[in-house]
Amino acid sequence: MRYYPDSADPATRSDLEHCFERALPADEGSVMLGIFLPNQSFSEWPTLAPNATEWTYQQNLATVLAAEEMGMSFALPPSRWAGLPGDEIVWRGASLDAITLSAALLAATTKITLLTTMHTNLLNPVVAAKLGVGLDHIGRGRWGVNVVSGWGVQEFASMGVELLDRKHRYAYTREWLDVVEALWRDGEATLDGEYFKINKASGRPRPMQVSPLIVNAGQSYTGMRFSAERADYIFSYGDNAEKFREIRAEVGSDCGFIGAKAVIVGKTTADAEERAKQIIDQADRGTLRNMLVSSGAASAEDAEERMRTREDVHEFLLGDAIIASAEDAGTQLANWAATNKIDGICLNLFDYVSDLQLFRTDTIPAFEAELAKHGKTYRKPSVPELISESTVV
């Protein structure tokens, strides 16, 4: 039985599947930059401080094009299904779907990799694998999946979806990945598991990458061990880097580490500090309390106590943020990356339009210069090349 016509058969056309190496391969001598995309209302900042950032497709397109132009390696669109109500705002109450947004952005770019967030408890693994193949073909090997098991009880309850406890969440996600990776590798999958009963599922064509990139944001020991065992990169906070290296050594993994970092910049440090002050002064404390409760980090009573003072809010929102002039921010980012021995940084900006302009003119040159003092380079992406050049697309 034939799956393909002669004109487009991977058996005779080496450029149709498994023709690119995995995106963002490890490189110990360099540090890459990436960016969280602002595809949700209020982005990552539950505050009414003045901000020109929009959740719109037009601004996400402008953001990813600017990031690609200044040499950033990846962009990550978050995925949200319900907003989190606070005192005055519904944080992330409107958002663009990460999968369809990724498709459009991949079609509009040539070098940057898109890391698409997919919730394992919402997407059947056969469906997720098929969507991933489509995205990888659109981007010609510039795609990866951000595997998310879910954490917000309120978000999933709104859809009538049960959120498993942490232990079972990761067991479920392991099976989910088993199916996805089998489809990507072999074009078919069968699994008689605890959570999935898959019987000769078909997944053709296979991806453009031999094995598409997988990232995960485990924060607990269990989560970090899962990342070490199953992901190519973990997204975490810098102070987890050393602990993760220990876990990685335990499991014999070469999983890379990408640190998340909030950066508040201005033309001067005074400008950045004034912006930070506005963010805290106009923060929606009800949203912050509800986030603590929804994530299971605190009871309602404890959340009330933890968000009582302005200092509490500052520590929660900006405790480890870089708040500096654009030039100084570049120097601090490079030193932070070198100190924590990380492979990359995923930036969380505030006013994307003005911040990216400052990054291009001031931050990136300072970042590059400071990295050189540590014997490292700023890693910039290039257009992926086919493993075999025997055929031309």
Number of C-alpha atoms within 10 A of each C-alpha: 3 6 10 12 8 11 8 13 16 18 11 11 16 20 22 19 23 22 22 22 19 21 25 20 11 16 12 12 13 19 25 22 23 26 22 22 23 28 27 25 21 24 25 19 19 26 23 16 19 12 16 12 20 18 18 15 16 9 18 24 19 15 20 25 18 18 22 22 14 17 20 25 26 28 26 24 23 23 20 22 17 19 18 21 19 18 13 14 19 18 23 23 16 18 21 20 17 21 21 13 17 25 21 15 22 25 13 13 18 17 22 29 29 32 25 27 22 21 18 21 19 14 13 14 22 23 12 21 27 20 16 24 25 18 27 26 21 19 25 27 33 31 33 26 24 25 22 20 21 19 16 19 17 20 19 18 12 11 11 9 13 12 18 16 9 15 10 12 18 19 14 20 20 17 19 24 19 17 26 23 19 18 26 28 18 13 18 20 20 16 17 10 13 9 14 15 11 15 11 12 15 17 21 17 21 26 29 29 26 18 19 24 23 22 24 23 23 21 17 12 13 14 18 24 21 23 28 27 18 18 22 23 24 27 23 22 17 22 11 17 21 13 12 24 18 12 20 20 12 12 12 11 17 15 21 24 28 26 25 20 22 20 23 26 32 23 16 15 18 14 16 20 17 15 21 22 14 15 24 24 15 13 24 23 23 19 21 25 25 21 21 19 20 18 15 13 12 17 15 15 10 13 19 18 13 17 19 12 11 13 14 16 20 19 13 14 20 19 12 15 16 19 24 23 21 28 22 20 24 26 20 19 24 25 17 17 21 19 12 16 18 20 21 23 28 22 19 21 23 26 18 23 17 16 18 22 15 18 23 16 13 18 23 25 17 21 23 19 16 21 23 14 12 14 10 17 20 21 19 18 18 12 12 17 12 20 14 11 11 9 10 9 8
